[in-house]
Amino acid sequence: MILYDENRNKGLLEFGIQIPVLASRAVKAFEFLKSHELLGPVIDQWHIKKIDEQITKEDLVRAHSSEYVEKLYSAELEGEIIRTFELIDEQGNYYRYAPDTATLPLTRLFDRTLAMVASTVQCCRISLDKNFCFAFGGGMHHAQYGYGAGFCPINDIVIAIRKLQAENRIRTAWVIDTDAHKGDGTAALTRGDATITTLSIHMAHGWPLDGEKYDQAGNLNPSFIDSDIDIPMARGEDHLYVSRLQEGLNKLENISQPDLAVVVSGADPYEKDELPSTADLKLTLAQMKQRDLLVYGFLKERKIPGAYLMAGGYGESSWQVYTQFLEVALSDNLVLMGS
């Protein structure tokens, strides 16, 4: 099932932010599926049109500090967004940010962020009911306990899982993170939580692992907190990606058995991704399809509901990664439902 509200634009350019997260990745992916020879005529069976979940402060503090959450609902919000999206450089100049071009105030981005959290929660609910759902958004895996980071103001993944746990809808969950960057916020937020098991396959070097591991007081940088399973991929190891992911999934199965798997299905390991910080991974479109079908098949064989999130994907080509997977996954699910 696809959760996609066509009335909710998900780009950043309208806020004056020049990071290449383009609304077209969702628009083009949806248009492809809608015009598909087999999927198009049965669109009512796979398209969920409206995000109707409601998110409260109480939901946010299940993952984040109350002090940070209060900042997001205060006059400090704009400053937090600027810092999270790295819109000012060390010299105090705008960086990848042209406020004069904005058509919406920067603070409105928080409304969109809450809508993405709502989408992730709803995606999880649908997957529990239908076994599969892909949300066109979400995957904000870098947000930490007391601050946002890496374009992620809050961590929708952990918020969603803990909301469903609080409602006794699920007890345990996996997070399978295939974004190019390490799922550092998710690892830190779930450290010591035996009910959430995390796997992250990511670039071995570069952001967010390019800072100091310890601060001057000897405190560990939370970006270096281990996932339950980390699979670091060095530059030039792309040919090993799928086999290493398979090994990681096998290890994951030996750690726990979940009620739900949340898949952070970033398109940014793709060789045509346009964000400079993804350059160490250069998977072909065929390798990206292998990755996605490996995870999908692994969950399907074990009858584990999968909630998929778009996560990272930058530039004009990322939509192709999503559509080649969804064409297969949707067709398979419609067959399973007897369509």
MITORDO-730506 format. One record per residue (C-alpha): residue number from 0; residue in three letters; z, y, x. Coordinates in Angstrom, 2 decimals, padded with zeros to 5 digits, always signed. Layout:
MITORDO-730506
+-----+-----+---------+---------+---------+
:   n : res :       Z :       Y :       X :
+-----+-----+---------+---------+---------+
: NUM : ALA :       Z :       Y :       X :
...
+-----+-----+---------+---------+---------+
END
This chain:
MITORDO-730506
+-----+-----+---------+---------+---------+
:   n : res :       Z :       Y :       X :
+-----+-----+---------+---------+---------+
:   0 : MET : +000.00 : +000.00 : +000.00 :
:   1 : ILE : -000.71 : +003.56 : +001.16 :
:   2 : LEU : +001.77 : +006.35 : +000.49 :
:   3 : TYR : -000.21 : +009.58 : +000.68 :
:   4 : ASP : +000.23 : +012.78 : -001.29 :
:   5 : GLU : -003.07 : +014.65 : -000.97 :
:   6 : ASN : -001.33 : +017.92 : -001.85 :
:   7 : ARG : +000.84 : +017.79 : +001.25 :
:   8 : ASN : -001.04 : +019.02 : +004.32 :
:   9 : LYS : +000.41 : +017.60 : +007.52 :
:  10 : GLY : -001.13 : +019.72 : +010.28 :
:  11 : LEU : +000.60 : +022.28 : +012.51 :
:  12 : LEU : -002.11 : +024.91 : +012.91 :
:  13 : GLU : -001.09 : +026.78 : +009.76 :
:  14 : PHE : +002.25 : +027.52 : +011.42 :
:  15 : GLY : +000.48 : +028.94 : +014.47 :
:  16 : ILE : +001.40 : +025.83 : +016.50 :
:  17 : GLN : -001.53 : +024.75 : +018.66 :
:  18 : ILE : -000.40 : +021.17 : +019.33 :
:  19 : PRO : -003.31 : +018.95 : +018.15 :
:  20 : VAL : -001.55 : +017.22 : +015.26 :
:  21 : LEU : -004.40 : +017.64 : +012.81 :
:  22 : ALA : -004.32 : +017.23 : +009.05 :
:  23 : SER : -007.73 : +015.58 : +009.43 :
:  24 : ARG : -006.22 : +012.35 : +010.76 :
:  25 : ALA : -004.74 : +011.65 : +007.33 :
:  26 : VAL : -007.59 : +013.24 : +005.36 :
:  27 : LYS : -010.33 : +011.36 : +007.20 :
:  28 : ALA : -008.45 : +008.07 : +007.10 :
:  29 : PHE : -007.90 : +008.37 : +003.37 :
:  30 : GLU : -011.50 : +009.40 : +002.68 :
:  31 : PHE : -012.72 : +006.36 : +004.61 :
:  32 : LEU : -010.53 : +004.02 : +002.57 :
:  33 : LYS : -011.36 : +005.75 : -000.71 :
:  34 : SER : -015.10 : +005.38 : -000.10 :
:  35 : HIS : -014.82 : +001.80 : +001.19 :
:  36 : GLU : -017.14 : -000.64 : -000.58 :
:  37 : LEU : -014.33 : -003.06 : -001.49 :
:  38 : LEU : -011.19 : -000.94 : -001.35 :
:  39 : GLY : -012.51 : +002.15 : -003.09 :
:  40 : PRO : -013.06 : +000.58 : -006.54 :
:  41 : VAL : -009.46 : -000.72 : -006.59 :
:  42 : ILE : -007.79 : +002.41 : -005.21 :
:  43 : ASP : -005.25 : +002.46 : -008.05 :
:  44 : GLN : -003.86 : -000.81 : -006.75 :
:  45 : TRP : -003.06 : +000.49 : -003.25 :
:  46 : HIS : -002.67 : +004.27 : -003.37 :
:  47 : ILE : +000.78 : +005.69 : -004.18 :
:  48 : LYS : -000.01 : +009.33 : -004.92 :
:  49 : LYS : +003.31 : +011.13 : -004.93 :
:  50 : ILE : +006.35 : +011.43 : -002.69 :
:  51 : ASP : +009.24 : +011.57 : -005.15 :
:  52 : GLU : +012.21 : +010.60 : -002.97 :
:  53 : GLN : +014.92 : +013.27 : -002.57 :
:  54 : ILE : +016.68 : +013.87 : +000.77 :
:  55 : THR : +020.12 : +015.47 : +001.07 :
:  56 : LYS : +022.35 : +016.69 : +003.90 :
:  57 : GLU : +024.38 : +013.54 : +003.43 :
:  58 : ASP : +021.31 : +011.50 : +004.31 :
:  59 : LEU : +020.73 : +013.50 : +007.50 :
:  60 : VAL : +024.29 : +013.17 : +008.80 :
:  61 : ARG : +023.98 : +009.40 : +008.77 :
:  62 : ALA : +021.88 : +009.90 : +011.91 :
:  63 : HIS : +022.69 : +013.41 : +013.18 :
:  64 : SER : +025.78 : +015.49 : +013.87 :
:  65 : SER : +027.04 : +017.64 : +011.01 :
:  66 : GLU : +026.92 : +020.66 : +013.36 :
:  67 : TYR : +023.21 : +020.16 : +014.03 :
:  68 : VAL : +022.41 : +019.56 : +010.38 :
:  69 : GLU : +024.17 : +022.81 : +009.44 :
:  70 : LYS : +022.00 : +024.67 : +011.96 :
:  71 : LEU : +018.90 : +023.38 : +010.20 :
:  72 : TYR : +020.12 : +024.89 : +006.94 :
:  73 : SER : +021.01 : +028.23 : +008.51 :
:  74 : ALA : +019.46 : +031.27 : +010.17 :
:  75 : GLU : +019.31 : +029.20 : +013.38 :
:  76 : LEU : +016.51 : +027.04 : +011.97 :
:  77 : GLU : +013.62 : +028.99 : +013.51 :
:  78 : GLY : +015.18 : +028.80 : +016.97 :
:  79 : GLU : +015.67 : +025.06 : +016.62 :
:  80 : ILE : +012.02 : +024.60 : +015.63 :
:  81 : ILE : +010.82 : +026.69 : +018.58 :
:  82 : ARG : +012.91 : +024.58 : +020.95 :
:  83 : THR : +011.96 : +021.23 : +019.39 :
:  84 : PHE : +008.24 : +021.99 : +019.53 :
:  85 : GLU : +008.55 : +023.62 : +022.98 :
:  86 : LEU : +006.85 : +026.84 : +021.85 :
:  87 : ILE : +008.29 : +029.10 : +024.56 :
:  88 : ASP : +007.94 : +028.36 : +028.28 :
:  89 : GLU : +010.46 : +028.91 : +031.08 :
:  90 : GLN : +009.21 : +032.47 : +031.58 :
:  91 : GLY : +009.85 : +033.33 : +027.95 :
:  92 : ASN : +006.18 : +033.36 : +026.94 :
:  93 : TYR : +004.67 : +031.69 : +023.92 :
:  94 : TYR : +003.35 : +028.23 : +024.79 :
:  95 : ARG : +000.89 : +026.45 : +022.49 :
:  96 : TYR : +001.99 : +028.97 : +019.88 :
:  97 : ALA : +000.10 : +031.90 : +018.34 :
:  98 : PRO : +002.26 : +033.28 : +015.52 :
:  99 : ASP : -000.40 : +035.89 : +014.66 :
: 100 : THR : -002.66 : +033.07 : +013.47 :
: 101 : ALA : -000.02 : +031.50 : +011.21 :
: 102 : THR : -000.54 : +031.39 : +007.46 :
: 103 : LEU : +002.94 : +029.99 : +006.79 :
: 104 : PRO : +006.32 : +031.05 : +008.25 :
: 105 : LEU : +007.70 : +028.71 : +010.89 :
: 106 : THR : +010.80 : +027.92 : +008.82 :
: 107 : ARG : +008.62 : +026.29 : +006.16 :
: 108 : LEU : +008.03 : +023.51 : +008.66 :
: 109 : PHE : +011.51 : +022.20 : +007.87 :
: 110 : ASP : +010.49 : +021.67 : +004.22 :
: 111 : ARG : +007.61 : +019.58 : +005.46 :
: 112 : THR : +009.94 : +017.68 : +007.78 :
: 113 : LEU : +012.23 : +016.79 : +004.87 :
: 114 : ALA : +009.16 : +015.65 : +002.92 :
: 115 : MET : +008.28 : +013.34 : +005.81 :
: 116 : VAL : +011.77 : +011.86 : +005.74 :
: 117 : ALA : +011.40 : +011.36 : +001.99 :
: 118 : SER : +008.04 : +009.68 : +002.60 :
: 119 : THR : +009.59 : +007.29 : +005.12 :
: 120 : VAL : +012.41 : +006.33 : +002.77 :
: 121 : GLN : +009.94 : +005.76 : -000.06 :
: 122 : CYS : +007.66 : +003.76 : +002.24 :
: 123 : CYS : +010.59 : +001.48 : +003.09 :
: 124 : ARG : +011.40 : +001.00 : -000.59 :
: 125 : ILE : +007.79 : +000.11 : -001.38 :
: 126 : SER : +007.59 : -002.34 : +001.51 :
: 127 : LEU : +010.73 : -004.10 : +000.29 :
: 128 : ASP : +009.01 : -004.52 : -003.07 :
: 129 : LYS : +005.42 : -005.17 : -001.94 :
: 130 : ASN : +005.99 : -006.47 : +001.63 :
: 131 : PHE : +003.67 : -003.83 : +003.13 :
: 132 : CYS : +003.38 : -000.06 : +002.99 :
: 133 : PHE : +001.82 : +002.51 : +005.31 :
: 134 : ALA : +002.98 : +006.12 : +005.01 :
: 135 : PHE : +000.61 : +008.86 : +006.13 :
: 136 : GLY : +003.31 : +010.65 : +008.12 :
: 137 : GLY : +006.72 : +010.05 : +009.67 :
: 138 : GLY : +007.79 : +008.39 : +012.89 :
: 139 : MET : +009.90 : +011.22 : +014.36 :
: 140 : HIS : +011.44 : +008.97 : +016.99 :
: 141 : HIS : +012.47 : +011.55 : +019.62 :
: 142 : ALA : +015.13 : +013.44 : +017.60 :
: 143 : GLN : +018.59 : +012.97 : +019.08 :
: 144 : TYR : +022.08 : +013.10 : +017.56 :
: 145 : GLY : +022.64 : +016.81 : +018.10 :
: 146 : TYR : +019.16 : +018.25 : +018.63 :
: 147 : GLY : +015.48 : +017.82 : +017.95 :
: 148 : ALA : +012.99 : +016.92 : +020.69 :
: 149 : GLY : +009.36 : +016.08 : +021.24 :
: 150 : PHE : +008.05 : +017.63 : +018.01 :
: 151 : CYS : +010.71 : +015.69 : +016.05 :
: 152 : PRO : +013.37 : +017.88 : +014.36 :
: 153 : ILE : +015.15 : +014.86 : +012.79 :
: 154 : ASN : +014.83 : +011.09 : +013.05 :
: 155 : ASP : +013.39 : +009.86 : +009.76 :
: 156 : ILE : +013.41 : +006.24 : +010.96 :
: 157 : VAL : +017.17 : +005.97 : +011.41 :
: 158 : ILE : +017.87 : +008.18 : +008.39 :
: 159 : ALA : +015.78 : +005.91 : +006.16 :
: 160 : ILE : +017.28 : +002.67 : +007.41 :
: 161 : ARG : +020.85 : +003.93 : +007.04 :
: 162 : LYS : +020.17 : +005.33 : +003.59 :
: 163 : LEU : +018.97 : +001.93 : +002.43 :
: 164 : GLN : +021.95 : +000.27 : +004.12 :
: 165 : ALA : +024.32 : +002.68 : +002.34 :
: 166 : GLU : +022.71 : +001.68 : -000.96 :
: 167 : ASN : +023.09 : -002.02 : -000.05 :
: 168 : ARG : +019.33 : -002.47 : -000.28 :
: 169 : ILE : +019.21 : -003.91 : +003.23 :
: 170 : ARG : +021.70 : -005.05 : +005.83 :
: 171 : THR : +019.60 : -005.34 : +008.99 :
: 172 : ALA : +016.37 : -003.79 : +010.30 :
: 173 : TRP : +013.96 : -003.90 : +013.21 :
: 174 : VAL : +012.23 : -000.85 : +014.63 :
: 175 : ILE : +008.97 : -001.79 : +016.37 :
: 176 : ASP : +007.75 : +001.31 : +018.19 :
: 177 : THR : +004.19 : +001.24 : +019.56 :
: 178 : ASP : +003.81 : +005.00 : +020.06 :
: 179 : ALA : +002.70 : +006.05 : +023.58 :
: 180 : HIS : +006.07 : +007.67 : +024.27 :
: 181 : LYS : +009.38 : +005.81 : +024.42 :
: 182 : GLY : +011.32 : +005.78 : +021.14 :
: 183 : ASP : +014.21 : +007.42 : +022.94 :
: 184 : GLY : +015.92 : +009.10 : +020.01 :
: 185 : THR : +015.89 : +005.92 : +017.95 :
: 186 : ALA : +017.35 : +003.94 : +020.87 :
: 187 : ALA : +020.12 : +006.49 : +021.41 :
: 188 : LEU : +021.01 : +006.85 : +017.72 :
: 189 : THR : +021.26 : +003.10 : +017.20 :
: 190 : ARG : +023.05 : +002.26 : +020.45 :
: 191 : GLY : +025.91 : -000.10 : +019.64 :
: 192 : ASP : +024.65 : -000.64 : +016.08 :
: 193 : ALA : +024.08 : -004.38 : +015.79 :
: 194 : THR : +022.38 : -003.98 : +012.41 :
: 195 : ILE : +019.35 : -002.17 : +013.89 :
: 196 : THR : +017.34 : -003.83 : +016.67 :
: 197 : THR : +014.80 : -001.69 : +018.54 :
: 198 : LEU : +011.66 : -002.52 : +020.49 :
: 199 : SER : +009.61 : +000.15 : +022.24 :
: 200 : ILE : +006.37 : -000.37 : +024.19 :
: 201 : HIS : +005.49 : +002.86 : +025.95 :
: 202 : MET : +004.34 : +004.64 : +029.09 :
: 203 : ALA : +006.58 : +003.75 : +032.01 :
: 204 : HIS : +006.42 : +007.29 : +033.39 :
: 205 : GLY : +006.04 : +010.81 : +032.03 :
: 206 : TRP : +007.69 : +012.45 : +029.05 :
: 207 : PRO : +010.43 : +011.78 : +027.88 :
: 208 : LEU : +011.30 : +009.89 : +031.08 :
: 209 : ASP : +010.33 : +012.70 : +033.48 :
: 210 : GLY : +013.68 : +014.52 : +033.47 :
: 211 : GLU : +016.86 : +013.86 : +035.41 :
: 212 : LYS : +018.56 : +010.62 : +034.40 :
: 213 : TYR : +022.05 : +012.15 : +034.77 :
: 214 : ASP : +023.27 : +015.73 : +034.44 :
: 215 : GLN : +025.56 : +017.43 : +036.97 :
: 216 : ALA : +028.63 : +016.00 : +035.22 :
: 217 : GLY : +027.26 : +012.47 : +035.54 :
: 218 : ASN : +026.39 : +012.10 : +031.86 :
: 219 : LEU : +023.40 : +009.91 : +031.06 :
: 220 : ASN : +020.37 : +011.69 : +029.64 :
: 221 : PRO : +020.04 : +010.06 : +026.18 :
: 222 : SER : +016.29 : +009.64 : +026.70 :
: 223 : PHE : +017.16 : +006.94 : +029.25 :
: 224 : ILE : +019.31 : +004.90 : +026.85 :
: 225 : ASP : +017.72 : +001.47 : +026.60 :
: 226 : SER : +016.12 : +000.11 : +023.48 :
: 227 : ASP : +017.14 : -003.48 : +022.76 :
: 228 : ILE : +013.73 : -004.37 : +024.17 :
: 229 : ASP : +011.82 : -001.89 : +026.32 :
: 230 : ILE : +008.29 : -002.64 : +027.51 :
: 231 : PRO : +007.28 : +000.09 : +029.99 :
: 232 : MET : +003.55 : +000.18 : +030.74 :
: 233 : ALA : +002.38 : +001.71 : +034.02 :
: 234 : ARG : -000.94 : +003.50 : +034.40 :
: 235 : GLY : -003.76 : +000.96 : +034.77 :
: 236 : GLU : -001.93 : -001.87 : +033.00 :
: 237 : ASP : -003.77 : -001.47 : +029.70 :
: 238 : HIS : -005.27 : -004.98 : +029.98 :
: 239 : LEU : -001.71 : -006.39 : +029.84 :
: 240 : TYR : -000.61 : -004.38 : +026.82 :
: 241 : VAL : -001.20 : -006.88 : +024.02 :
: 242 : SER : +000.22 : -009.87 : +025.91 :
: 243 : ARG : +003.34 : -007.94 : +026.87 :
: 244 : LEU : +003.79 : -006.80 : +023.28 :
: 245 : GLN : +003.56 : -010.43 : +022.17 :
: 246 : GLU : +006.27 : -011.37 : +024.67 :
: 247 : GLY : +008.44 : -008.53 : +023.39 :
: 248 : LEU : +008.04 : -009.58 : +019.78 :
: 249 : ASN : +009.06 : -013.12 : +020.70 :
: 250 : LYS : +012.21 : -011.76 : +022.34 :
: 251 : LEU : +012.90 : -009.60 : +019.30 :
: 252 : GLU : +012.88 : -012.64 : +017.05 :
: 253 : ASN : +015.50 : -014.28 : +019.24 :
: 254 : ILE : +017.89 : -011.33 : +018.89 :
: 255 : SER : +018.06 : -010.92 : +015.12 :
: 256 : GLN : +016.44 : -011.58 : +011.75 :
: 257 : PRO : +015.88 : -008.41 : +009.69 :
: 258 : ASP : +015.60 : -007.53 : +006.04 :
: 259 : LEU : +013.03 : -004.86 : +006.93 :
: 260 : ALA : +010.85 : -003.84 : +009.88 :
: 261 : VAL : +009.89 : -000.21 : +010.43 :
: 262 : VAL : +006.76 : +000.04 : +012.58 :
: 263 : VAL : +006.23 : +003.32 : +014.43 :
: 264 : SER : +002.47 : +002.91 : +014.58 :
: 265 : GLY : +001.41 : +005.79 : +016.84 :
: 266 : ALA : -002.30 : +006.21 : +017.54 :
: 267 : ASP : -001.65 : +008.06 : +020.79 :
: 268 : PRO : -002.09 : +005.11 : +023.21 :
: 269 : TYR : -005.81 : +005.39 : +022.26 :
: 270 : GLU : -008.05 : +006.42 : +025.15 :
: 271 : LYS : -009.46 : +009.35 : +023.15 :
: 272 : ASP : -006.08 : +010.88 : +022.34 :
: 273 : GLU : -006.04 : +014.60 : +023.15 :
: 274 : LEU : -002.40 : +015.17 : +024.08 :
: 275 : PRO : -002.14 : +015.44 : +027.88 :
: 276 : SER : +001.22 : +013.63 : +027.98 :
: 277 : THR : -000.35 : +010.40 : +026.68 :
: 278 : ALA : -002.76 : +010.05 : +029.61 :
: 279 : ASP : -001.08 : +007.01 : +031.21 :
: 280 : LEU : -002.15 : +004.77 : +028.33 :
: 281 : LYS : -005.87 : +004.38 : +027.70 :
: 282 : LEU : -006.30 : +001.58 : +025.19 :
: 283 : THR : -009.73 : +001.05 : +023.70 :
: 284 : LEU : -010.26 : +001.07 : +019.96 :
: 285 : ALA : -010.55 : -002.73 : +020.09 :
: 286 : GLN : -007.23 : -003.00 : +021.95 :
: 287 : MET : -005.56 : -000.73 : +019.41 :
: 288 : LYS : -006.78 : -003.02 : +016.63 :
: 289 : GLN : -005.43 : -006.05 : +018.51 :
: 290 : ARG : -002.07 : -004.29 : +018.82 :
: 291 : ASP : -001.84 : -003.45 : +015.14 :
: 292 : LEU : -002.99 : -006.83 : +013.87 :
: 293 : LEU : -000.60 : -008.59 : +016.25 :
: 294 : VAL : +002.39 : -006.75 : +014.76 :
: 295 : TYR : +001.08 : -007.15 : +011.23 :
: 296 : GLY : +000.49 : -010.88 : +011.63 :
: 297 : PHE : +003.85 : -011.39 : +013.33 :
: 298 : LEU : +005.70 : -009.81 : +010.39 :
: 299 : LYS : +003.55 : -011.49 : +007.74 :
: 300 : GLU : +004.09 : -014.98 : +009.19 :
: 301 : ARG : +007.84 : -014.44 : +009.05 :
: 302 : LYS : +007.76 : -012.83 : +005.58 :
: 303 : ILE : +009.40 : -009.66 : +006.90 :
: 304 : PRO : +008.56 : -006.52 : +004.87 :
: 305 : GLY : +006.82 : -003.94 : +007.05 :
: 306 : ALA : +007.07 : -000.17 : +006.58 :
: 307 : TYR : +004.50 : +001.55 : +008.81 :
: 308 : LEU : +004.60 : +005.19 : +009.92 :
: 309 : MET : +001.78 : +007.27 : +011.44 :
: 310 : ALA : +003.85 : +008.73 : +014.33 :
: 311 : GLY : +001.87 : +010.26 : +017.22 :
: 312 : GLY : -001.88 : +010.69 : +017.17 :
: 313 : TYR : -003.54 : +013.82 : +018.52 :
: 314 : GLY : -007.03 : +015.25 : +018.18 :
: 315 : GLU : -010.21 : +014.47 : +016.30 :
: 316 : SER : -010.42 : +010.71 : +016.89 :
: 317 : SER : -006.97 : +009.38 : +015.98 :
: 318 : TRP : -007.92 : +008.67 : +012.36 :
: 319 : GLN : -010.17 : +005.82 : +013.53 :
: 320 : VAL : -007.16 : +003.90 : +014.84 :
: 321 : TYR : -005.49 : +003.93 : +011.43 :
: 322 : THR : -008.55 : +003.09 : +009.37 :
: 323 : GLN : -009.62 : +000.04 : +011.37 :
: 324 : PHE : -006.15 : -001.44 : +010.85 :
: 325 : LEU : -005.72 : -000.42 : +007.24 :
: 326 : GLU : -009.11 : -001.77 : +006.25 :
: 327 : VAL : -007.86 : -005.24 : +007.25 :
: 328 : ALA : -004.23 : -004.91 : +006.11 :
: 329 : LEU : -005.03 : -003.49 : +002.68 :
: 330 : SER : -007.73 : -006.07 : +002.02 :
: 331 : ASP : -005.33 : -008.83 : +003.01 :
: 332 : ASN : -002.57 : -007.54 : +000.77 :
: 333 : LEU : -004.86 : -007.16 : -002.23 :
: 334 : VAL : -005.94 : -010.79 : -001.77 :
: 335 : LEU : -002.28 : -011.85 : -001.60 :
: 336 : MET : -001.63 : -009.98 : -004.86 :
: 337 : GLY : -004.56 : -011.75 : -006.51 :
: 338 : SER : -006.90 : -008.77 : -006.81 :
+-----+-----+---------+---------+---------+
END
